[in-house]
Amino acid sequence: MASLPPKVIEHPSTHWSDRQGESIRAIVGHGTAGTDSLAYLTKNPRKVSIPYLIARDGTIYHMVPDSRAANHAGAATSTLLIGNKVYKGGEVNRVTTGFELESLQEGKPTDYTMAQLLSMGWLINDMRRKHGAIPVVRHATLDPTRRSDPVGLTVAMMESWADRAAHPGVPDTPTIPDPPKQAQLPGVNGLVFSCSAVVAGFYMSRGGPGLFGLLTANEAHKTDARGQLCTITPTERVIIKNAPDTVPHLALRDEITKQRWP
């Protein structure tokens, strides 16, 4: 497992606004559209900024202090619901903090590194240590007509990495490759099967039973063609594979046949 806590580097952004006395009430998860984002988020014509940038090696760049509002989620089309209170437009920036995961946002398993996801989990926990039990929301949830980030990561997945980061003494191999937190999903013949929270989040966010069909067995631990430990979750139409250095994805049919997975 990558070492925790991660390296945190102070790298102030030029762009920020006033919180106008508001407190931080939510964490917004973002994904960049490139892998050289530090310079742009420091200074750019659009005056976009982010509180924290998480590089692919897991390094966290602290760019806007909590006392200021980063210009990260306050588009005119943004809406945030916290409890019974609705925040719109620039109000969203004033009541949130957030992070960017440096990524091409192509929805591929290699879009995020394990070091990034562990740093993200650590950062979520650290934010909550400072600001209380505030929720994590996806940028896409705030602005669904314009944004889709962080691509491939549901709130359930982000929470599961926060769980994992809270237990850094647990080695990555040869143990379960994603957090031990279990979820129950509907199976064939009226049965209920177990899988990790990460896989459950992936399954439901991609269409769930309507697209993949019901689960046909509990999640199983296998070794793939590279000798890497992974979990395999079979459904009626596909098999979901999850390995330590990736986010969940659909296993190739020839790989499934070769390994004689369920």
C-alpha positions in Angstrom: 0.0 0.0 0.0 1.2 3.5 -0.7 2.4 5.3 2.4 -0.1 7.4 4.3 -0.3 10.3 5.1 0.6 11.4 1.6 2.9 14.2 0.7 1.1 17.5 0.9 2.7 20.5 -0.9 1.5 24.1 -0.5 1.0 25.6 -4.0 -1.2 28.6 -3.8 -3.6 29.4 -6.7 -4.0 33.0 -7.9 -7.8 32.6 -8.1 -10.2 32.5 -5.2 -13.2 34.4 -3.8 -14.7 35.3 -0.4 -16.7 32.8 1.6 -18.8 35.7 3.0 -19.0 34.1 6.4 -20.2 30.7 5.2 -18.9 27.5 6.6 -17.9 24.4 4.6 -20.8 22.0 4.3 -19.8 19.6 1.5 -16.8 18.1 -0.4 -17.0 18.2 -4.2 -15.1 15.5 -6.1 -13.7 16.5 -9.6 -11.6 15.0 -12.3 -9.3 17.0 -14.6 -9.3 16.6 -18.4 -5.5 16.3 -18.6 -2.4 15.1 -16.7 -0.5 18.4 -16.4 -3.0 20.4 -14.4 -1.0 22.2 -11.7 0.1 25.2 -13.8 -3.4 25.7 -15.2 -5.1 25.5 -11.8 -2.5 28.0 -10.4 -3.4 30.7 -13.0 -5.7 30.7 -16.0 -7.9 33.1 -18.0 -11.1 31.6 -16.7 -10.0 32.0 -13.1 -10.8 28.4 -12.2 -9.2 27.0 -9.0 -9.5 24.0 -6.7 -8.7 23.6 -3.0 -6.7 20.4 -3.6 -5.2 18.8 -6.7 -4.3 15.1 -6.3 -1.5 14.1 -8.8 -1.1 10.7 -10.2 1.7 9.8 -7.9 -0.6 10.6 -4.9 1.0 13.9 -4.1 -1.6 16.5 -2.9 -1.2 20.1 -3.9 -3.0 22.5 -1.5 -4.0 25.4 -3.6 -6.8 27.4 -1.9 -7.0 27.6 2.0 -10.3 26.8 3.8 -10.7 30.4 4.7 -11.3 31.2 1.0 -13.7 29.9 -1.6 -12.1 28.2 -4.6 -13.7 28.8 -8.0 -14.5 25.1 -8.7 -18.2 24.5 -8.7 -20.0 27.8 -8.9 -21.3 27.8 -12.4 -24.7 29.4 -13.0 -26.1 25.9 -13.6 -24.8 24.4 -10.4 -27.2 23.4 -7.6 -26.3 21.9 -4.2 -28.9 20.5 -1.8 -27.7 20.1 1.8 -30.5 19.2 4.2 -33.4 21.5 3.4 -31.2 24.3 2.0 -30.5 24.8 -1.7 -27.4 26.6 -2.9 -27.1 27.8 -6.4 -24.4 29.3 -8.7 -21.6 31.1 -6.8 -23.2 30.1 -3.4 -21.9 26.5 -4.1 -18.3 27.7 -4.0 -18.9 29.5 -0.7 -20.1 26.4 1.2 -17.9 23.7 -0.3 -14.3 22.5 -0.5 -13.1 19.9 -3.0 -10.4 18.1 -4.9 -9.4 17.3 -8.5 -8.1 13.9 -9.4 -5.6 14.4 -12.2 -6.9 12.2 -15.0 -7.9 12.2 -18.7 -11.5 11.3 -17.6 -11.9 8.7 -20.2 -13.6 6.2 -18.0 -10.9 3.6 -18.4 -9.5 1.4 -15.5 -6.2 3.2 -15.7 -7.6 6.7 -15.4 -6.8 6.7 -11.6 -3.8 5.2 -9.8 -4.0 3.4 -6.5 -1.8 6.1 -5.0 -4.3 8.8 -6.1 -7.3 6.9 -4.7 -5.6 6.3 -1.4 -4.6 10.0 -1.2 -8.2 10.9 -2.0 -9.5 8.7 0.8 -7.0 10.3 3.2 -8.0 13.8 2.1 -11.7 13.1 2.6 -11.1 11.9 6.1 -8.8 14.9 6.8 -11.5 17.3 5.6 -14.1 15.7 7.9 -11.7 15.9 10.8 -11.6 19.7 10.2 -15.2 20.3 9.2 -17.3 17.5 10.7 -19.3 14.7 8.9 -19.8 16.6 5.7 -21.0 14.7 2.6 -19.0 14.0 -0.6 -20.8 14.9 -3.9 -19.8 14.4 -7.5 -19.3 17.5 -9.6 -21.7 15.8 -12.1 -24.4 15.7 -9.5 -24.2 19.5 -9.0 -24.1 20.3 -12.7 -25.5 17.3 -14.6 -26.1 19.1 -17.9 -22.5 20.3 -18.2 -20.3 18.0 -16.1 -19.7 14.2 -15.8 -16.7 14.1 -13.4 -15.2 12.4 -11.7 -15.8 9.8 -14.5 -15.9 6.2 -13.2 -16.2 7.1 -9.5 -19.4 7.0 -7.6 -19.9 8.5 -4.1 -19.9 4.9 -2.8 -16.5 4.3 -4.4 -15.1 7.5 -2.9 -16.4 6.6 0.5 -14.9 3.1 0.3 -11.5 4.6 -0.4 -11.9 6.8 2.6 -12.6 3.6 4.6 -9.5 2.1 3.2 -7.3 5.1 4.0 -8.5 5.0 7.6 -6.8 1.6 8.0 -3.4 2.1 6.4 -1.8 -0.7 8.3 -3.6 -3.3 6.2 -1.3 -4.5 3.4 -2.6 -4.6 -0.2 -1.5 -8.1 -1.1 -2.3 -10.9 -0.8 -5.5 -9.6 0.8 -8.9 -8.4 -0.6 -8.1 -5.8 -3.2 -10.8 -3.4 -2.3 -12.2 -2.3 1.1 -13.8 -5.1 3.3 -17.0 -3.2 3.5 -19.7 -5.5 2.1 -22.9 -4.8 0.1 -25.8 -7.0 -0.6 -27.2 -7.1 -4.2 -30.2 -9.0 -5.7 -29.4 -12.3 -7.2 -31.0 -14.9 -9.4 -33.8 -17.1 -8.1 -34.6 -14.5 -5.4 -31.3 -14.9 -3.7 -29.1 -12.1 -2.3 -25.3 -12.1 -2.9 -22.4 -10.2 -1.3 -19.8 -8.0 -2.9 -17.6 -5.1 -1.9 -19.0 -1.6 -1.7 -16.7 -0.5 -4.5 -18.1 -3.1 -6.9 -21.7 -2.5 -5.8 -21.2 1.2 -6.6 -19.8 0.4 -10.0 -22.6 -2.1 -10.7 -25.4 0.3 -9.8 -23.9 3.4 -11.4 -23.5 1.6 -14.8 -27.1 0.3 -15.0 -27.5 -2.4 -12.4 -29.8 -5.3 -13.0 -31.3 -3.6 -16.1 -28.0 -3.7 -18.0 -25.9 -6.4 -16.3 -28.6 -8.7 -15.0 -28.8 -10.1 -11.5 -25.8 -11.5 -9.6 -25.3 -15.2 -10.0 -22.8 -15.8 -7.1 -21.0 -14.1 -4.3 -17.9 -12.1 -5.1 -14.9 -14.4 -5.4 -11.1 -13.9 -5.0 -9.0 -15.0 -8.0 -5.6 -14.6 -9.6 -5.7 -13.0 -13.0 -3.4 -13.7 -16.0 -0.7 -11.4 -14.6 -0.7 -13.2 -11.3 -2.4 -10.3 -9.6 -5.1 -10.9 -6.9 -8.5 -9.6 -7.9 -12.1 -10.1 -7.2 -14.6 -11.4 -9.7 -18.4 -10.7 -9.3 -20.5 -12.6 -11.8 -23.8 -11.4 -13.1 -26.2 -12.9 -15.7 -24.6 -11.0 -18.6 -21.1 -9.9 -17.5 -18.4 -10.4 -14.9 -17.0 -7.4 -13.0 -13.3 -7.5 -12.2 -11.6 -5.4 -9.5 -7.9 -5.3 -8.8 -5.8 -3.3 -6.4 -4.4 -0.8 -8.9 -7.6 -0.1 -10.9 -11.3 0.9 -10.5 -13.8 -1.9 -11.3 -14.3 -2.8 -14.9 -15.8 -5.5 -17.0 -13.5 -8.6 -17.6 -12.9 -9.7 -21.2 -14.7 -12.8 -22.2 -11.5 -14.6 -23.4 -9.9 -13.8 -20.1 -12.9 -15.2 -18.3 -12.7 -18.4 -20.3 -8.9 -18.8 -19.9 -9.0 -18.4 -16.1 -12.2 -20.6 -15.8 -13.8 -17.9 -13.5 -17.4 -18.4 -12.4 
